[in-house]
Amino acid sequence: MHGYWYNSFDNMMNFGYENSWWFMIYDGLKLLVIIGAVIFIAKMLMNRSNNDHASNSNRAINILKERYAREEISEEEYRDKLNKLRE
């Protein structure tokens, strides 16, 4: 059964890699690296936006503490605004 049809069928079953099965493994590893990189970048971007939100909240709390220390606002107003910022 060797000949043209056998070689064509063999090529088709090996996805065109002509008996080089390690190319398929290499392609699979490349795909895993690409997927991993996409997931890593997505997590970094999500973490970055969460940190921005947290730093803005901390900045607002620090300003509120400074205003309370300078007696620009009352204790009741300070606690009310602090609770709203922490929500």
PyRosetta script that sets phi, psi and omega in degrees:
from pyrosetta import init, pose_from_sequence

init()
pose = pose_from_sequence("MHGYWYNSFDNMMNFGYENSWWFMIYDGLKLLVIIGAVIFIAKMLMNRSNNDHASNSNRAINILKERYAREEISEEEYRDKLNKLRE")
pose.set_psi(1, 19.6)
pose.set_omega(1, 176.7)
pose.set_phi(2, -87.0)
pose.set_psi(2, 150.2)
pose.set_omega(2, -178.5)
pose.set_phi(3, 142.5)
pose.set_psi(3, -160.6)
pose.set_omega(3, -175.3)
pose.set_phi(4, -60.4)
pose.set_psi(4, -49.6)
pose.set_omega(4, -175.5)
pose.set_phi(5, -66.7)
pose.set_psi(5, -37.2)
pose.set_omega(5, 179.5)
pose.set_phi(6, -65.1)
pose.set_psi(6, -45.3)
pose.set_omega(6, 179.7)
pose.set_phi(7, -65.2)
pose.set_psi(7, -37.7)
pose.set_omega(7, 178.7)
pose.set_phi(8, -65.8)
pose.set_psi(8, -43.7)
pose.set_omega(8, 179.3)
pose.set_phi(9, -65.3)
pose.set_psi(9, -41.8)
pose.set_omega(9, 179.9)
pose.set_phi(10, -63.2)
pose.set_psi(10, -41.7)
pose.set_omega(10, 177.1)
pose.set_phi(11, -62.5)
pose.set_psi(11, -41.8)
pose.set_omega(11, -178.7)
pose.set_phi(12, -65.0)
pose.set_psi(12, -40.6)
pose.set_omega(12, -178.8)
pose.set_phi(13, -70.9)
pose.set_psi(13, -25.0)
pose.set_omega(13, 177.7)
pose.set_phi(14, -97.6)
pose.set_psi(14, 15.1)
pose.set_omega(14, 178.1)
pose.set_phi(15, 57.2)
pose.set_psi(15, 36.1)
pose.set_omega(15, 176.3)
pose.set_phi(16, 80.8)
pose.set_psi(16, 11.8)
pose.set_omega(16, -177.1)
pose.set_phi(17, -94.0)
pose.set_psi(17, 3.6)
pose.set_omega(17, 174.4)
pose.set_phi(18, 48.2)
pose.set_psi(18, 64.8)
pose.set_omega(18, 176.2)
pose.set_phi(19, 63.9)
pose.set_psi(19, 16.1)
pose.set_omega(19, 177.9)
pose.set_phi(20, -105.6)
pose.set_psi(20, 77.0)
pose.set_omega(20, -175.7)
pose.set_phi(21, -64.2)
pose.set_psi(21, -24.1)
pose.set_omega(21, -178.8)
pose.set_phi(22, -69.5)
pose.set_psi(22, -20.9)
pose.set_omega(22, 173.2)
pose.set_phi(23, -65.2)
pose.set_psi(23, -37.0)
pose.set_omega(23, 177.9)
pose.set_phi(24, -64.9)
pose.set_psi(24, -40.8)
pose.set_omega(24, 178.0)
pose.set_phi(25, -64.0)
pose.set_psi(25, -42.9)
pose.set_omega(25, 178.7)
pose.set_phi(26, -60.4)
pose.set_psi(26, -44.7)
pose.set_omega(26, 178.3)
pose.set_phi(27, -64.1)
pose.set_psi(27, -38.4)
pose.set_omega(27, 177.0)
pose.set_phi(28, -63.2)
pose.set_psi(28, -41.0)
pose.set_omega(28, 177.9)
pose.set_phi(29, -66.1)
pose.set_psi(29, -39.2)
pose.set_omega(29, 176.7)
pose.set_phi(30, -60.8)
pose.set_psi(30, -42.3)
pose.set_omega(30, 179.6)
pose.set_phi(31, -63.0)
pose.set_psi(31, -42.2)
pose.set_omega(31, 178.3)
pose.set_phi(32, -63.4)
pose.set_psi(32, -39.4)
pose.set_omega(32, 178.5)
pose.set_phi(33, -65.0)
pose.set_psi(33, -42.2)
pose.set_omega(33, 179.6)
pose.set_phi(34, -64.1)
pose.set_psi(34, -46.0)
pose.set_omega(34, 178.9)
pose.set_phi(35, -62.0)
pose.set_psi(35, -42.9)
pose.set_omega(35, 178.0)
pose.set_phi(36, -61.3)
pose.set_psi(36, -40.6)
pose.set_omega(36, 179.2)
pose.set_phi(37, -65.1)
pose.set_psi(37, -41.3)
pose.set_omega(37, 178.7)
pose.set_phi(38, -63.0)
pose.set_psi(38, -44.5)
pose.set_omega(38, 179.1)
pose.set_phi(39, -63.7)
pose.set_psi(39, -43.2)
pose.set_omega(39, 179.6)
pose.set_phi(40, -60.5)
pose.set_psi(40, -46.4)
pose.set_omega(40, -179.4)
pose.set_phi(41, -64.5)
pose.set_psi(41, -41.2)
pose.set_omega(41, 179.0)
pose.set_phi(42, -62.1)
pose.set_psi(42, -43.2)
pose.set_omega(42, 179.0)
pose.set_phi(43, -65.3)
pose.set_psi(43, -39.3)
pose.set_omega(43, 178.9)
pose.set_phi(44, -63.0)
pose.set_psi(44, -42.3)
pose.set_omega(44, 179.8)
pose.set_phi(45, -66.9)
pose.set_psi(45, -39.8)
pose.set_omega(45, 178.7)
pose.set_phi(46, -66.5)
pose.set_psi(46, -42.2)
pose.set_omega(46, 179.5)
pose.set_phi(47, -64.4)
pose.set_psi(47, -37.0)
pose.set_omega(47, 179.8)
pose.set_phi(48, -63.9)
pose.set_psi(48, -42.8)
pose.set_omega(48, -179.9)
pose.set_phi(49, -68.9)
pose.set_psi(49, -34.7)
pose.set_omega(49, 177.1)
pose.set_phi(50, -66.5)
pose.set_psi(50, -39.4)
pose.set_omega(50, 178.8)
pose.set_phi(51, -65.9)
pose.set_psi(51, -37.3)
pose.set_omega(51, 178.0)
pose.set_phi(52, -61.5)
pose.set_psi(52, -43.3)
pose.set_omega(52, 179.6)
pose.set_phi(53, -64.2)
pose.set_psi(53, -43.6)
pose.set_omega(53, -179.4)
pose.set_phi(54, -65.0)
pose.set_psi(54, -40.8)
pose.set_omega(54, -179.4)
pose.set_phi(55, -68.0)
pose.set_psi(55, -35.5)
pose.set_omega(55, 176.7)
pose.set_phi(56, -65.3)
pose.set_psi(56, -40.4)
pose.set_omega(56, 179.2)
pose.set_phi(57, -65.2)
pose.set_psi(57, -44.0)
pose.set_omega(57, 178.5)
pose.set_phi(58, -63.3)
pose.set_psi(58, -37.8)
pose.set_omega(58, 178.9)
pose.set_phi(59, -63.6)
pose.set_psi(59, -43.2)
pose.set_omega(59, 179.3)
pose.set_phi(60, -64.1)
pose.set_psi(60, -40.0)
pose.set_omega(60, 178.8)
pose.set_phi(61, -65.4)
pose.set_psi(61, -40.4)
pose.set_omega(61, 178.2)
pose.set_phi(62, -63.5)
pose.set_psi(62, -40.9)
pose.set_omega(62, 177.4)
pose.set_phi(63, -63.8)
pose.set_psi(63, -41.7)
pose.set_omega(63, 178.9)
pose.set_phi(64, -62.3)
pose.set_psi(64, -42.3)
pose.set_omega(64, 178.0)
pose.set_phi(65, -62.3)
pose.set_psi(65, -40.9)
pose.set_omega(65, 178.5)
pose.set_phi(66, -63.8)
pose.set_psi(66, -42.6)
pose.set_omega(66, 179.0)
pose.set_phi(67, -63.6)
pose.set_psi(67, -39.1)
pose.set_omega(67, 178.1)
pose.set_phi(68, -67.8)
pose.set_psi(68, -40.2)
pose.set_omega(68, 179.4)
pose.set_phi(69, -64.8)
pose.set_psi(69, -33.7)
pose.set_omega(69, 178.3)
pose.set_phi(70, -84.1)
pose.set_psi(70, 2.7)
pose.set_omega(70, 179.5)
pose.set_phi(71, 61.4)
pose.set_psi(71, 33.7)
pose.set_omega(71, 175.3)
pose.set_phi(72, -79.6)
pose.set_psi(72, -24.2)
pose.set_omega(72, 179.1)
pose.set_phi(73, -130.5)
pose.set_psi(73, 155.6)
pose.set_omega(73, -180.0)
pose.set_phi(74, -79.7)
pose.set_psi(74, 168.2)
pose.set_omega(74, 179.3)
pose.set_phi(75, -63.7)
pose.set_psi(75, -39.7)
pose.set_omega(75, 179.3)
pose.set_phi(76, -62.6)
pose.set_psi(76, -45.2)
pose.set_omega(76, 179.0)
pose.set_phi(77, -65.0)
pose.set_psi(77, -39.6)
pose.set_omega(77, 178.1)
pose.set_phi(78, -59.6)
pose.set_psi(78, -50.2)
pose.set_omega(78, -178.3)
pose.set_phi(79, -64.8)
pose.set_psi(79, -39.2)
pose.set_omega(79, 179.1)
pose.set_phi(80, -62.3)
pose.set_psi(80, -48.0)
pose.set_omega(80, -179.2)
pose.set_phi(81, -69.1)
pose.set_psi(81, -35.5)
pose.set_omega(81, 178.3)
pose.set_phi(82, -63.3)
pose.set_psi(82, -43.0)
pose.set_omega(82, 177.9)
pose.set_phi(83, -63.2)
pose.set_psi(83, -39.2)
pose.set_omega(83, 178.6)
pose.set_phi(84, -65.6)
pose.set_psi(84, -38.4)
pose.set_omega(84, 179.6)
pose.set_phi(85, -69.2)
pose.set_psi(85, -32.8)
pose.set_omega(85, -177.8)
pose.set_phi(86, -79.4)
pose.set_psi(86, -12.5)
pose.set_omega(86, 180.0)
pose.set_phi(87, -69.8)
pose.dump_pdb("model.pdb")
